[in-house]
Amino acid sequence: MSEHAHRDDFGSKLGMWLFLVTEMVLFGGLFIAYSVMRHRYPAEFHHGGAELNATLAVINTLALLTSSLTVVMSIVATQRGEIKRAMALLGTTVGLGAVFLVIKSFEWAAKFHHGIYPSSAHLATLPPGEQVFFGLYFSITGLHGLHVIAGMGVLSWVLWMMARGRVRADRYIHLENSGLYWHLVDVIWIFLLPLFYLAS
């Protein structure tokens, strides 16, 4: 009984939306910085984008889009009381997030192998515009990667709550809020794809 006494699902969801707005402001500022620098160094950004692996980026995009779908399906399954199915779908979401990070780690490893990483001697020999491009690339995709890790952590926590019966058909606000956060992570990546990988 006390479990329901102080529930405020509206307030909880409003709080999540306000938090997401701050996240959008953060990345929005970075996107503006990218736009300004790209206008200043169009040729260098073109060349820098050509050095990134667009194929891996597209695969990662498909992984994240699919993960957003499985989050939605998990919420629907929870609303229907199909908790085991909801847990399987949520676990799939976390798994797809892991796939994204593994692919991203391979991509970063390739760049490090070629001496392209922050403060590297090779990067210092590149034109200033390319230095700016890769500086923004590592900063923004790195920050996004941290958000993916955070999202996976939150979804794993919700999965644990579902296993303990604390997320169910009549109580799933935690799943909804974590789903909103995961959708934001996906939307940010949708912007990163053309900015960096299709910059050429």
N, CA and C of each residue as an Amber inpcrd file, in Angstrom:
protein
   600
   0.8410000  -1.2050000   0.0000000   0.0000000   0.0000000   0.0000000
   0.8710000   1.2480000   0.0000000   1.9140000   1.2410000   0.8870000
   2.7960000   2.3990000   0.9540000   3.5530000   2.6080000  -0.3490000
   3.6880000   1.5160000  -1.1300000   4.3860000   1.5940000  -2.4060000
   3.7060000   2.5500000  -3.3540000   2.3780000   2.6610000  -3.2370000
   1.5990000   3.5070000  -4.1350000   1.2520000   4.8630000  -3.5090000
   1.5290000   5.0210000  -2.1990000   1.0290000   6.1940000  -1.4920000
   1.6270000   7.4980000  -2.0150000   2.8990000   7.4660000  -2.3320000
   3.5550000   8.7170000  -2.7110000   4.0280000   8.6970000  -4.1570000
   3.3710000   7.9580000  -5.0000000   3.7540000   7.8990000  -6.4070000
   3.3630000   9.1900000  -7.1310000   4.2520000   9.6710000  -7.9210000
   4.0020000  10.8730000  -8.7170000   4.6050000  10.6410000 -10.0970000
   3.9110000   9.8490000 -10.9040000   4.4300000   9.4920000 -12.2190000
   4.5680000  10.7170000 -13.1150000   3.6370000  11.6570000 -13.0110000
   3.7120000  12.8610000 -13.8260000   4.9490000  13.6730000 -13.4720000
   5.1660000  13.8580000 -12.1840000   6.3330000  14.6100000 -11.7330000
   7.6260000  13.9240000 -12.1390000   7.6230000  12.6040000 -12.0590000
   8.8090000  11.8350000 -12.4420000   9.1140000  12.0080000 -13.9280000
   8.0710000  11.9230000 -14.7410000   8.2740000  12.0700000 -16.1870000
   8.6590000  13.5030000 -16.5420000   8.0630000  14.4820000 -15.8610000
   8.4130000  15.8840000 -16.0940000   9.8760000  16.1280000 -15.7490000
  10.3120000  15.5500000 -14.6230000  11.7040000  15.6820000 -14.2230000
  12.6460000  15.0890000 -15.2650000  12.2560000  13.9520000 -15.8320000
  13.0810000  13.3280000 -16.8650000  13.1550000  14.2090000 -18.1000000
  12.0300000  14.7850000 -18.5140000  12.0320000  15.6550000 -19.6890000
  12.9070000  16.8910000 -19.4630000  12.8730000  17.4460000 -18.2530000
  13.7180000  18.6010000 -17.9420000  15.1940000  18.2070000 -18.0150000
  15.5140000  17.0160000 -17.5290000  16.8900000  16.5250000 -17.6070000
  17.3060000  16.3450000 -19.0660000  16.4070000  15.8040000 -19.8810000
  16.7190000  15.6000000 -21.2900000  16.9470000  16.9270000 -22.0050000
  16.2260000  17.9560000 -21.5890000  16.4350000  19.2810000 -22.1820000
  17.8570000  19.7600000 -21.9070000  18.3510000  19.5470000 -20.6820000
  19.7270000  19.9560000 -20.3800000  20.7220000  19.1770000 -21.2350000
  20.4330000  17.9130000 -21.4970000  21.3050000  17.1100000 -22.3500000
  21.2960000  17.6390000 -23.7860000  20.1170000  18.0230000 -24.2420000
  20.0130000  18.5660000 -25.6020000  20.7510000  19.8920000 -25.7180000
  20.7150000  20.7080000 -24.6590000  21.4490000  21.9700000 -24.6600000
  22.9500000  21.6930000 -24.7410000  23.4130000  20.7000000 -23.9800000
  24.8280000  20.3280000 -23.9880000  25.2860000  19.9370000 -25.3830000
  24.5990000  18.9730000 -25.9810000  24.9990000  18.5140000 -27.3110000
  24.7020000  19.5620000 -28.3730000  23.6520000  20.3530000 -28.1600000
  23.3470000  21.4160000 -29.1050000  24.4950000  22.4100000 -29.1960000
  25.0880000  22.7440000 -28.0530000  26.2360000  23.6480000 -28.0480000
  27.4180000  23.0580000 -28.7970000  27.6250000  21.7510000 -28.6270000
  28.7200000  21.0850000 -29.3340000  28.4590000  21.0450000 -30.8340000
  27.1970000  20.8390000 -31.2160000  26.8570000  20.8260000 -32.6380000
  27.0680000  22.2090000 -33.2650000  26.7620000  23.2540000 -32.5040000
  26.9850000  24.6160000 -33.0020000  28.4810000  24.8670000 -33.1920000
  29.2750000  24.4150000 -32.2150000  30.7310000  24.5630000 -32.3280000
  31.2380000  23.8280000 -33.5600000  30.6920000  22.6370000 -33.8010000
  31.0790000  21.8740000 -34.9890000  30.7450000  22.6620000 -36.2620000
  29.5460000  23.2080000 -36.3030000  29.1130000  23.9490000 -37.4970000
  30.0030000  25.1460000 -37.7720000  30.3660000  25.8730000 -36.7110000
  31.2310000  27.0420000 -36.8700000  32.5900000  26.6240000 -37.4210000
  33.1590000  25.5680000 -36.8420000  34.4760000  25.1050000 -37.2810000
  34.4430000  24.5180000 -38.6920000  33.3390000  23.8590000 -39.0200000
  33.2470000  23.3010000 -40.3670000  33.1510000  24.4210000 -41.4090000
  32.4710000  25.4780000 -41.0540000  32.3900000  26.6300000 -41.9680000
  33.7730000  27.2610000 -42.1580000  34.5740000  27.2060000 -41.1030000
  35.9020000  27.7980000 -41.1530000  36.8990000  26.9090000 -41.9040000
  36.7410000  25.5710000 -41.7490000  37.6840000  24.6270000 -42.3710000
  36.9320000  23.5940000 -43.2260000  36.2330000  24.0050000 -44.2540000
  35.4270000  23.0560000 -45.0360000  36.2480000  21.9450000 -45.6920000
  37.3820000  22.2720000 -46.2840000  38.1910000  21.2640000 -46.9700000
  38.7710000  20.2600000 -45.9880000  39.2590000  20.7460000 -44.8390000
  39.8470000  19.8620000 -43.8340000  38.8000000  18.9330000 -43.2130000
  37.6000000  19.4540000 -42.9850000  36.5340000  18.6120000 -42.4380000
  36.1230000  17.5670000 -43.4660000  36.1180000  17.9470000 -44.7300000
  35.8130000  17.0160000 -45.8120000  36.8190000  15.8760000 -45.8130000
  38.0870000  16.1940000 -45.6930000  39.1300000  15.1790000 -45.7070000
  39.0840000  14.3220000 -44.4470000  38.8380000  14.9580000 -43.3040000
  38.7420000  14.2080000 -42.0520000  37.5990000  13.2170000 -42.0660000
  36.4440000  13.6280000 -42.5820000  35.2960000  12.7290000 -42.6620000
  35.5630000  11.5470000 -43.5620000  36.3590000  11.7490000 -44.6170000
  36.6750000  10.6700000 -45.5490000  37.5370000   9.5980000 -44.9020000
  38.2230000   9.9520000 -43.8070000  39.0980000   9.0010000 -43.1220000
  38.3540000   8.1550000 -42.0890000  37.1020000   8.4520000 -41.8350000
  36.3030000   7.6710000 -40.8870000  35.6060000   6.5280000 -41.6160000
  35.2450000   5.5050000 -40.8590000  34.6220000   4.3160000 -41.4350000
  33.1040000   4.4610000 -41.4210000  32.5500000   4.8890000 -42.5530000
  31.0980000   5.1210000 -42.6430000  30.3190000   3.8150000 -42.5370000
  30.9000000   2.7020000 -42.9990000  30.1960000   1.4160000 -42.9460000
  29.9340000   1.0080000 -41.5040000  30.9540000   1.1090000 -40.6540000
  30.7750000   0.7880000 -39.2420000  29.7620000   1.7280000 -38.5920000
  29.7790000   2.9890000 -39.0030000  28.8390000   3.9640000 -38.4470000
  27.4020000   3.6160000 -38.8030000  27.1820000   3.1490000 -40.0310000
  25.8320000   2.7700000 -40.4610000  25.3670000   1.5290000 -39.6980000
  26.2780000   0.5660000 -39.5010000  25.9330000  -0.6330000 -38.7240000
  25.5520000  -0.2330000 -37.3000000  26.3230000   0.6770000 -36.7190000
  26.0130000   1.1540000 -35.3780000  24.6690000   1.8850000 -35.3330000
  24.3650000   2.6110000 -36.3950000  23.0780000   3.3070000 -36.4770000
  21.9280000   2.3070000 -36.4740000  22.0670000   1.2480000 -37.2550000
  21.0360000   0.2040000 -37.2890000  20.8850000  -0.4590000 -35.9280000
  22.0120000  -0.6660000 -35.2320000  21.9620000  -1.2880000 -33.9070000
  21.1920000  -0.4080000 -32.9300000  21.4670000   0.8990000 -32.9460000
  20.7810000   1.7990000 -32.0200000  19.3130000   1.9840000 -32.3690000
  19.0060000   2.0720000 -33.6630000  17.5950000   2.1950000 -34.0550000
  16.8070000   0.9570000 -33.6360000  17.4130000  -0.2080000 -33.8140000
  16.7520000  -1.4470000 -33.3860000  16.5780000  -1.4700000 -31.8760000
  17.5780000  -0.9620000 -31.1590000  17.4930000  -0.9470000 -29.6930000
  16.3750000  -0.0280000 -29.2160000  16.1260000   1.0590000 -29.9300000
  15.0060000   1.9330000 -29.5710000  13.6810000   1.2100000 -29.7670000
  13.6100000   0.4180000 -30.8330000  12.3990000  -0.3640000 -31.0970000
  12.1650000  -1.3850000 -29.9870000  13.2240000  -2.0630000 -29.5510000
  13.0480000  -3.0850000 -28.5160000  12.6690000  -2.4640000 -27.1730000
  13.1150000  -1.2260000 -26.9160000  12.6870000  -0.5310000 -25.6940000
  11.1840000  -0.2830000 -25.7320000  10.7040000   0.2110000 -26.8700000
   9.2620000   0.4750000 -27.0190000   8.4690000  -0.8220000 -26.8650000
   8.9580000  -1.8830000 -27.4900000   8.2760000  -3.1730000 -27.4020000
   8.2810000  -3.6970000 -25.9670000   9.3590000  -3.4040000 -25.2300000
   9.4360000  -3.8240000 -23.8310000   8.3990000  -3.0970000 -22.9850000
   8.2210000  -1.8130000 -23.2440000   7.2140000  -1.0380000 -22.5110000
   5.8170000  -1.5810000 -22.7970000   5.5410000  -1.8450000 -24.0680000
   4.2270000  -2.3850000 -24.4480000   4.0000000  -3.7440000 -23.7900000
   5.0130000  -4.5870000 -23.7920000   4.8880000  -5.9050000 -23.1720000
   4.6350000  -5.7740000 -21.6740000   5.2900000  -4.8080000 -21.0440000
   5.0870000  -4.5810000 -19.6080000   3.6650000  -4.1290000 -19.3370000
   3.1530000  -3.2390000 -20.1660000   1.7830000  -2.7710000 -20.0010000
   0.7780000  -3.9120000 -20.1170000   1.1300000  -4.9080000 -20.9120000
   0.2600000  -6.0740000 -21.0910000   0.4890000  -7.1500000 -20.0340000
   1.4320000  -6.9060000 -19.1420000   1.7240000  -7.8800000 -18.1000000
   2.6210000  -9.0100000 -18.5470000   3.2300000  -8.8870000 -19.7270000
   4.1170000  -9.9350000 -20.2460000   5.5500000  -9.6230000 -19.8110000
   5.8100000  -9.8140000 -18.5350000   7.0670000  -9.3770000 -17.9410000
   8.2730000 -10.1390000 -18.4950000   8.1420000 -11.4330000 -18.6670000
   9.2860000 -12.2030000 -19.1810000   9.6660000 -11.7300000 -20.5860000
   8.6560000 -11.4900000 -21.4120000   8.9170000 -10.9870000 -22.7610000
   9.5260000  -9.5860000 -22.6880000   9.0080000  -8.7600000 -21.7770000
   9.5240000  -7.4050000 -21.6090000  10.9900000  -7.4370000 -21.1840000
  11.3290000  -8.3500000 -20.2950000  12.7080000  -8.4730000 -19.8270000
  13.6260000  -8.9220000 -20.9620000  13.1360000  -9.8390000 -21.7800000
  13.9420000 -10.3130000 -22.9110000  14.2020000  -9.1750000 -23.8950000
  13.1870000  -8.3740000 -24.1360000  13.3330000  -7.2460000 -25.0550000
  14.2760000  -6.1880000 -24.4920000  14.1570000  -5.9300000 -23.1900000
  15.0310000  -4.9500000 -22.5700000  16.4770000  -5.4540000 -22.5520000
  16.6340000  -6.7530000 -22.3080000  17.9680000  -7.3440000 -22.3680000
  18.5630000  -7.2260000 -23.7580000  17.7150000  -7.3480000 -24.7800000
  18.1720000  -7.1770000 -26.1630000  18.6550000  -5.7470000 -26.3940000
  17.9510000  -4.7950000 -25.8070000  18.3550000  -3.3930000 -25.9320000
  19.7490000  -3.1750000 -25.3530000  19.9530000  -3.7080000 -24.1570000
  21.2660000  -3.5850000 -23.5170000  22.3330000  -4.2710000 -24.3660000
  21.9870000  -5.4310000 -24.9250000  22.9310000  -6.1490000 -25.7780000
  23.3020000  -5.3600000 -27.0180000  22.3180000  -4.7000000 -27.6200000
  22.5920000  -3.8870000 -28.8100000  23.4470000  -2.6750000 -28.4560000
  23.2500000  -2.1510000 -27.2540000  24.1180000  -1.0720000 -26.7890000
  25.5580000  -1.5440000 -26.6730000  25.7250000  -2.7770000 -26.1970000
  27.0670000  -3.3560000 -26.0920000  27.6790000  -3.5470000 -27.4750000
  26.8550000  -3.9650000 -28.4380000  27.3340000  -4.1140000 -29.8190000
  27.8370000  -2.7710000 -30.3310000  27.0820000  -1.7190000 -30.0680000
  27.4810000  -0.3750000 -30.4830000  28.8490000  -0.0170000 -29.9190000
  29.0490000  -0.2740000 -28.6240000  30.3050000   0.0900000 -27.9830000
  31.4730000  -0.7310000 -28.5070000  31.2350000  -2.0120000 -28.7830000
  32.2990000  -2.8590000 -29.3190000  32.7430000  -2.3500000 -30.6890000
  31.7560000  -2.0460000 -31.5510000  32.0890000  -1.5310000 -32.8890000
  32.8180000  -0.2030000 -32.7720000  32.3430000   0.6540000 -31.8560000
  33.0000000   1.9520000 -31.6600000  34.4310000   1.7690000 -31.1590000
  34.6580000   0.7760000 -30.3020000  36.0140000   0.5400000 -29.7900000
  36.9440000   0.0920000 -30.9050000  36.4360000  -0.7150000 -31.8440000
  37.2490000  -1.1280000 -32.9860000  37.6070000   0.0920000 -33.8420000
  36.6240000   0.9690000 -34.0100000  36.8490000   2.1620000 -34.8210000
  37.8940000   3.0650000 -34.1750000  37.7560000   3.2860000 -32.8710000
  38.7320000   4.1130000 -32.1630000  40.1100000   3.4570000 -32.1830000
  40.1580000   2.1320000 -32.0100000  41.4340000   1.4190000 -32.0010000
  42.1600000   1.6000000 -33.3260000  41.4020000   1.5830000 -34.4230000
  42.0120000   1.7830000 -35.7460000  42.6140000   3.1720000 -35.8460000
  41.9150000   4.1630000 -35.3230000  42.4490000   5.5300000 -35.3470000
  43.7200000   5.6420000 -34.4850000  43.7000000   5.0200000 -33.3270000
  44.8760000   5.0460000 -32.4600000  46.0500000   4.3440000 -33.1430000
  45.7570000   3.2400000 -33.8370000  46.7930000   2.4900000 -34.5460000
  47.4850000   3.3610000 -35.5960000  46.7240000   4.2620000 -36.2010000
  47.2770000   5.1470000 -37.2210000  47.8000000   6.4600000 -36.6300000
  47.8610000   6.4980000 -35.3160000  48.4170000   7.6810000 -34.6610000
  47.5000000   8.8670000 -34.5960000  46.2140000   8.6430000 -34.8190000
  45.2490000   9.7520000 -34.7670000  44.4650000   9.6510000 -33.4670000
  44.9100000  10.4140000 -32.5010000  44.2290000  10.4910000 -31.2090000
  44.6700000  11.7850000 -30.5380000  43.9270000  12.2590000 -29.5370000
  44.2390000  13.5560000 -28.9230000  45.6850000  13.6530000 -28.4440000
  46.3280000  14.7430000 -28.7930000  47.6940000  15.0580000 -28.3820000
  48.7590000  14.1360000 -28.9820000  48.4020000  13.3760000 -30.0090000
  49.3930000  12.4940000 -30.6330000  50.3450000  13.3000000 -31.5140000
  51.5420000  12.7600000 -31.7080000  52.5380000  13.4470000 -32.5320000
  52.0740000  13.5330000 -33.9790000  51.4260000  12.4530000 -34.4640000
  50.9680000  12.4520000 -35.8450000  49.8580000  13.4790000 -36.0620000
  48.9390000  13.5630000 -35.1170000  47.8360000  14.5140000 -35.2430000
  48.3700000  15.9390000 -35.3040000  49.4630000  16.1980000 -34.5770000
  50.0410000  17.5470000 -34.5570000  50.6280000  17.9460000 -35.9050000
  50.9110000  16.9440000 -36.7530000  51.4720000  17.2550000 -38.0780000
  50.3880000  17.5560000 -39.1060000  49.1330000  17.2810000 -38.7740000
  48.0380000  17.5060000 -39.7110000  47.6700000  18.9870000 -39.7490000
  47.0000000  19.4270000 -40.8170000  46.5550000  20.8260000 -40.8960000
  45.6660000  21.1860000 -39.7030000  45.6770000  22.4330000 -39.2750000
  44.8750000  22.8540000 -38.1190000  43.3980000  22.4440000 -38.2120000
  42.8200000  22.5370000 -39.3960000  41.4160000  22.1790000 -39.5630000
  41.1520000  20.7120000 -39.2680000  42.0680000  19.8380000 -39.6720000
  41.9000000  18.4080000 -39.3910000  42.1120000  18.1300000 -37.9110000
  43.0090000  18.8680000 -37.2920000  43.1830000  18.7240000 -35.8410000
  41.8860000  19.0770000 -35.1110000  41.2570000  20.1380000 -35.5660000
  39.9790000  20.5400000 -34.9650000  38.9250000  19.4690000 -35.2110000
  38.8760000  18.9420000 -36.4430000  37.8890000  17.9150000 -36.7860000
  38.0190000  16.7120000 -35.8690000  39.2370000  16.1820000 -35.7440000
  39.4140000  14.9830000 -34.9250000  39.2840000  15.2840000 -33.4360000
  39.6050000  16.5260000 -33.0450000  39.3710000  16.9080000 -31.6610000
  37.8890000  16.8630000 -31.3260000  37.0710000  17.4010000 -32.2250000
  35.6200000  17.3580000 -32.0300000  35.0930000  15.9340000 -32.1360000
  35.6630000  15.1630000 -33.0580000  35.2350000  13.7730000 -33.2540000
  35.4170000  12.9740000 -31.9710000  36.6100000  13.0280000 -31.3900000
  36.8650000  12.2530000 -30.1770000  36.0750000  12.8000000 -28.9910000
  35.9420000  14.1200000 -28.9090000  35.2120000  14.7190000 -27.7850000
  33.7280000  14.3650000 -27.8180000  33.1060000  14.5720000 -28.9800000
  31.6520000  14.3890000 -29.0510000  31.2740000  12.9110000 -29.0840000
  31.9650000  12.0980000 -29.8870000  31.6250000  10.6710000 -29.9090000
  32.0040000  10.0080000 -28.5880000  33.0730000  10.5130000 -27.9370000
  33.4330000   9.9800000 -26.6260000  32.3690000  10.2910000 -25.5870000
  31.8760000  11.5420000 -25.6030000  30.8130000  11.9340000 -24.6820000
  29.5500000  11.1240000 -24.9530000  29.2530000  10.9210000 -26.2240000
  28.0870000  10.1090000 -26.5740000  28.2740000   8.6700000 -26.0820000
  29.4870000   8.1440000 -26.2270000  29.7550000   6.7930000 -25.7440000
  29.5170000   6.6670000 -24.2470000  29.8980000   7.6940000 -23.4940000
  29.6450000   7.6850000 -22.0470000  28.1460000   7.6710000 -21.7620000
  27.3830000   8.3600000 -22.5950000  25.9200000   8.3500000 -22.4310000
  25.3430000   6.9710000 -22.7520000  25.9300000   6.3010000 -23.7290000
  25.4870000   4.9380000 -24.0370000  25.7410000   4.0300000 -22.8390000
  26.9230000   4.1440000 -22.2420000  27.2610000   3.3290000 -21.0660000
  26.3050000   3.6300000 -19.9180000  26.0240000   4.9280000 -19.6970000
  25.0900000   5.3140000 -18.6360000  23.7040000   4.7440000 -18.9130000
  23.2700000   4.8290000 -20.1730000  21.9610000   4.2940000 -20.5370000
  21.8780000   2.8010000 -20.3200000  22.9410000   2.0880000 -20.6740000
  22.9660000   0.6470000 -20.4540000  22.8960000   0.3250000 -18.9640000
  23.5800000   1.1500000 -18.1640000  23.5410000   0.9340000 -16.7180000
  22.1450000   1.1200000 -16.1530000  21.4680000   2.1840000 -16.5970000
  20.1080000   2.4580000 -16.1240000  19.1450000   1.3580000 -16.5660000
  19.2520000   0.9410000 -17.8320000  18.3750000  -0.1160000 -18.3330000
  18.6350000  -1.4330000 -17.6140000  19.8820000  -1.7090000 -17.2760000
  20.2120000  -2.9380000 -16.5310000  19.6020000  -2.8850000 -15.1290000
  19.6270000  -1.6810000 -14.5320000  19.0120000  -1.5110000 -13.2120000
  17.4970000  -1.7440000 -13.2910000  16.8660000  -1.2140000 -14.3270000
  15.4280000  -1.4310000 -14.5230000  15.1460000  -2.9100000 -14.7580000
  16.0120000  -3.5840000 -15.4880000  15.8680000  -5.0200000 -15.7330000
  15.9070000  -5.7780000 -14.4160000  16.8020000  -5.3710000 -13.5330000
  16.8920000  -5.9850000 -12.2030000  15.6070000  -5.7330000 -11.4120000
  15.0630000  -4.5210000 -11.5340000  13.8100000  -4.1970000 -10.8420000
  12.6510000  -5.0350000 -11.3830000  12.6640000  -5.2690000 -12.6810000
  11.6160000  -6.0950000 -13.2770000  11.6910000  -7.5240000 -12.7400000
  12.8900000  -8.0360000 -12.5970000  13.0750000  -9.3900000 -12.0880000
  12.5810000  -9.5200000 -10.6450000  12.6280000  -8.4230000  -9.9060000
  12.1760000  -8.4180000  -8.5150000  10.7090000  -8.0130000  -8.3790000
  10.0380000  -7.8060000  -9.5220000   8.6190000  -7.4730000  -9.4850000
   8.3220000  -6.0270000  -9.1580000   9.3180000  -5.1660000  -9.2200000
   9.1120000  -3.7530000  -8.8810000   8.7460000  -2.9150000 -10.1020000
   8.8400000  -3.5040000 -11.2750000   8.3580000  -2.8890000 -12.5160000
   7.3800000  -3.8800000 -13.1200000   6.1460000  -3.4420000 -13.2950000
   5.0980000  -4.3500000 -13.7600000   4.0210000  -3.5460000 -14.4870000
   2.9190000  -4.1990000 -14.8240000   1.8770000  -3.5740000 -15.6430000
   1.3000000  -2.3120000 -15.0090000   1.2330000  -2.2580000 -13.6870000
   0.6500000  -1.0910000 -13.0150000   1.7060000  -0.1320000 -12.4830000
   2.9580000  -0.4320000 -12.7970000   4.0420000   0.4250000 -12.2790000
   5.2610000   0.2870000 -13.1900000   5.3460000   1.1580000 -14.1830000
   6.4440000   1.0190000 -15.1380000   7.0670000   2.3790000 -15.5160000
   6.9150000   3.3720000 -14.6460000   7.4460000   4.6980000 -14.9300000
   8.9670000   4.6820000 -15.0710000   9.6330000   3.8140000 -14.2860000
  11.0960000   3.7250000 -14.3830000  11.5140000   3.2190000 -15.7640000
  10.7610000   2.2880000 -16.2940000  11.0440000   1.7660000 -17.6260000
  10.7910000   2.8380000 -18.6800000   9.7080000   3.5720000 -18.5280000
   9.3900000   4.6450000 -19.4760000  10.4760000   5.7290000 -19.4780000
  10.8860000   6.1430000 -18.2850000  11.8900000   7.2010000 -18.1960000
  13.2410000   6.7550000 -18.7510000  13.6200000   5.5300000 -18.4310000
  14.8910000   5.0280000 -18.9680000  14.7960000   4.8800000 -20.4820000
  13.6020000   4.5380000 -20.9760000  13.3960000   4.4520000 -22.4190000
  13.5370000   5.8100000 -23.0850000  13.0170000   6.8600000 -22.4320000
  13.1620000   8.2190000 -22.9730000  14.6370000   8.6100000 -23.0750000
  15.3830000   8.2780000 -22.0420000  16.8180000   8.5970000 -22.0590000
  17.5090000   7.8520000 -23.1990000  17.1570000   6.5880000 -23.3780000
  17.7780000   5.7890000 -24.4400000  17.4310000   6.3430000 -25.8220000
  16.2060000   6.8080000 -25.9800000  15.8210000   7.4120000 -27.2630000
  16.6620000   8.6620000 -27.5370000  16.9400000   9.4510000 -26.4920000
  17.7690000  10.6430000 -26.6700000  19.1630000  10.2490000 -27.1440000
  19.7250000   9.2050000 -26.5410000  21.0400000   8.7120000 -26.9520000
  21.0280000   8.3430000 -28.4350000  19.9590000   7.7150000 -28.8710000
  19.8380000   7.3200000 -30.2760000  19.7020000   8.5340000 -31.1870000
  18.8980000   9.4920000 -30.7760000  18.6840000  10.6910000 -31.5990000
  19.9880000  11.4580000 -31.7630000  20.7590000  11.5650000 -30.6970000
  22.0490000  12.2560000 -30.7770000  22.9430000  11.5790000 -31.8090000
  22.9450000  10.2470000 -31.8170000  23.7630000   9.5310000 -32.7890000
  23.2960000   9.7910000 -34.2220000  22.0010000   9.9300000 -34.3950000
  21.4650000  10.2120000 -35.7310000  22.0330000  11.5330000 -36.2590000
  22.2840000  12.4820000 -35.3520000  22.9060000  13.7410000 -35.7570000
  24.4010000  13.5610000 -36.0060000  25.0430000  12.7180000 -35.2050000
  26.4910000  12.5200000 -35.3620000  26.8480000  11.8240000 -36.6620000
  25.9800000  10.9560000 -37.1200000  26.2710000  10.2060000 -38.3460000
  26.5710000  11.1250000 -39.5270000  25.6870000  12.0650000 -39.8820000
  26.0080000  12.9370000 -41.0300000  27.0890000  13.9590000 -40.7040000
  27.1730000  14.4150000 -39.4720000  28.1540000  15.4380000 -39.1370000
  29.5840000  14.9470000 -39.3320000  29.8550000  13.7310000 -38.9010000
  31.2120000  13.2260000 -38.9750000  31.4190000  12.2510000 -40.1280000
  30.6110000  11.2140000 -40.1890000  30.8830000  10.1280000 -41.1280000
  30.4760000  10.4490000 -42.5670000  29.5420000  11.3750000 -42.7160000
  29.1330000  11.7660000 -44.0670000  29.6410000  13.1590000 -44.3890000
  30.5910000  13.6400000 -43.5920000  31.1390000  14.9850000 -43.7970000
  31.9100000  15.0920000 -45.0940000  32.3380000  13.9200000 -45.6380000
  33.0960000  13.9490000 -46.8810000  32.1740000  14.1520000 -48.0840000
